[in-house]
Amino acid sequence: MKKVSFILALIICSCTEKQVVYYEYNGTTITRVDDGNKVYLFYGKQTDIDPSHKSSYIKAEYSGFNSALAGYIRFCNNGKVQVLPVAAYFEEIGTNEECESVFKKLDK
């Protein structure tokens, strides 16, 4: 029984590890952090991936097991980025004045 509990705990813990992906185009970088059923998008290549340390970012959240997360990142020629949500809940946290509102959600 202890072995089964240990294996189950190991599987659950291994599924919740944060994953970091960098999207780059024409000198503009977006950092994506997957943390369970939440995804965070930060402007620029970030090494500090804790959203509580950031003043602006996009947060996407989906319900989990039988849900989906989908969206597009559009890199504009002027260095701005547009996030186009398709599936899941997307929310813009704060504004990025330094980058002149680089995150812009488009209404469907």
Secondary structure, 3 states (H helix, E strand, C coil): CHHHHHHHHHHHHHCCCCEEEEEEECCEEEEEEEECCEEEEEECCCCCCCHHHCCCEEEEECCCCCCCCEEEEEECCCCCEEEEEEECEEEEECCCHHHCCCEEECCC
